Amino acid sequence: MSPQDPAPARTWELRESILIAAPLDEVYAAISDVKRMPQWSPECVKVLLLPGKDRSRPSFIGFNRNGGRHWFTRCRVTVAEPPREFAFRVSVAGLPLAIWGFQLRSPRTHHSHHAARAIDSTHVTQYWHDLRRGPLGAVSDLLGRVVAGTSPTARVHANRAGMTTTLHRLKRSLEDTTETTSAS
C-alpha cells in the first residue's frame, strides 16, 4: 500500500448462515444452552454459568483458546426470544468486545434422504458485532493482540472461520440427533 492509499476499512460486523434439518425450537434450545457452546466453537473451550435470578438471560464466563493462548471473557445474554433470536454481549476486564448472536427463521419442511418422512428445517444466521470503538476500543484492540494474539484484521478472519466451523458442527450435531430420533 502506498502512502496515498487509504487504510482498509475495518470490518465491524459479520454474518454467516446455514440450513439445519432440525425443528426451530430444537435449534433454539441448543444455541441458548450456552454450556454447549464448546461442542461447536473452535475457540470456546468451557462455559461457566454465573449465579443469578434471571435464568433466561444468564451471565457466564467463556474460557477461550487460540493455539497456546488462553483467556476468558465475561458474557451476558442480551436477547433471549425463543425461538427466533439469542444473543450475548462479550467483555473483558470491563471493556466491551462484541455482541454474538443467532437469528433463526421459521422452519421449512423438506424431505430427508435418510428418512421416509418430512422433517422441519431451520435457517440459522450467526452474527458478530464488534464493539471495540473509541479510546476504550483501542485498549481492547491492544488486549486482543497481547492476550489472544490477534489484530483487529486477524480477529475478523478468525471469527469468520470460527462461525463457519461453529455452524457446521451445530448442523452435524443436531441433524445426527434428529436422524437418530427419526429412526427410532
N, C-alpha and C positions, 0 to 999 in steps of 0.2 A: 504494500500500500504506500503510495507516495504521500508526502506531507500535505498535499492539496486534497487528497481523498478523505471524505468524512469517515468517522469511525462507524463500523457496522452498527445498525440499530440493535438494541438489546431486546431479546425475546422475553416478554412478561407473562405470556400465557401459552399453555399447551393443551391440546385435546387429542385423545386417541379413542377409537371406538371399536367394538366387536359385537357380533351377534352370538348369543349363547342360547343353546337349545335347553332352556330351563324356564319354569314359570317366573314371572315378575316377582312375586312375593318370596320365592326361594332365593333368587339372586339378591334381593334387598336384605333378606335375613343374613345371608353370608357376608356381604360387604359391611353391614352395620355391626357385625360381631368383630370389633377391632382386634380382639385377641387372635383372630385367624389370619390377620394380615401377613405375618411371617411365612405362612403357607404359600403365598403368591408373590410377594415382593422380593426382588433380588437384593434389596438394601436393608429392609427392616428385618431384624433377627428375633426380636421379642417385644411384646407389649405388656405393660404393667398398668392395670386399671387403678386409678386413684379413688380413694373413698369419697363418696358424695351422695347427695339425696336424689339428684336427677339422673336416673338410670338411662333415660332416652337420650341424654346429651352428656355423656360422661367425659371426664378428663382422663388422660392417660399419658404415660411416658413411652415413647418409642425408642427402642435401642437399635442402632443402625451400624452398618459397617460398609466400608469401601476398601477392598483389599485388606491391608493390615491396619487401617484406621478405623477406630470405633468412637461413637459419640451417641448422645441421647438428646431427644427433643421433648418438649412439653407440648401436648396436643389437647385441644378442647373441641368437642363436637359442636358445630355451629348450625348445622342443618340436619334434621332427622325427620324427614317427611315420607313415611312409608306409603307406598312402595316406589316413590318417584325420585327422591334425591337424598344423598347422605354426604356430608362434608365436615371437615375439621380444619381448624387453624393450628399452624405449627409455629412454635417459637423456640429460641434457645437463649438462655441467660436473660430472659425477659425481652429479647429482640424479636419482632415479628419476622418470620421467614416466608411462609406460604400458606395458601389455602389449597387443600387437596380434597377432591370430591368425586362423586359418581352420580350421573344422571341416568335414569332408566326410562325407556319408552315402553308404552303399552305393548304387551306381548302380541305376537302374530303367530298364527298356527302354521306349522309346516310339518311335513312328514319326515320322520327319522328313517334313515336307511337301515337302522339296527332294530327297529320295532315296527310292528304292523299297524300301530295306532298313531294318530297325530299327537304331537306334544307342543306345548307353548314354547315360544322363544322370546327373548328379551334383548333389545338393543341397549348396550351399556356404553356410556361415554365416560371415561375418566378425564378429569381436568386438573390443572395446576395453575395457580395464580401466584406469581412472585410478589411478595410484599416488601422486598428489600429496597426501599426508596429513601431518598433524602440522606441526611448525615448519619442517621442510625442504620440506614441501608448499607452505607459504605463500611460500617463496623461489621455488619452481618456478612457482607461480601468477604471481608478480611478473615473473619472466623471460618467461613466456608473454605477458604484457601488453606488455612492452617489446620483446621480440625478434620474436615472431610477430604481435603486435597483437591478441591475443585474450584476453578474460577467461575464467574457467572456464565460464561460461554460453555465451559465444560459441564456445568450443572444442568444446563438446558439439554445438552446431548445425553447426559446420564439419565435425566428424568424421562426423556422421550423413550430411550431404550428400556428403562425400568417400567414405564407404563405399558409398553408393548408386551414385555415379559409378564407383568402382573395380570394383564387382561387375558393372555393366552393360558396362563396357569389357572386363573379363575375359571375360564371356559372348560378346560380339561377336567378340573375338579368337579364342577357342577354337572357337566354332561356325563361324566362317569357315574355320578350318584344317580342322575335321572335315568340313565340306561339300566343301572343295576335295579333300581326301584321298578322300572317298567317291565323288566324281565321276570320279576318275582310273581 
